[in-house]
């Protein structure tokens, strides 16, 4: 309900609408050109190259607009630079709560052991 109706885990168009276009009365992003990459053949991409490159450039611009809105909100909520660095390092802002949780735990444990072994090796070499 509530937040779920306004949230979007992977749609640039929805996130852009929520934070950029919607509040300013703009239009929702047109994502139709993406279908050429998904369903088309390489010749379709060649035939529509300029239009598709324009679409890609606009996606980059829209992503930047979202970043300009969300980064200040994030830094207000989490002002410490270590938190920001951790977000960049982790590459994900959330912990999984589905079947990928086991994989997350395995990856974290592997990384922990890897760093622990490196630390021990460095200490032994002293």
Secondary structure by P-SEA (a helix, b strand, c coil): cccccccccccaaaaaaacccccccccccccccccccccccaaaaaaaaaaaaaaaaaaaaaaaaaaaacaaaaaaacccaaaaaaaaaacccccccccaaaaaaaaaaaaaaaaaaaaaaaaaac
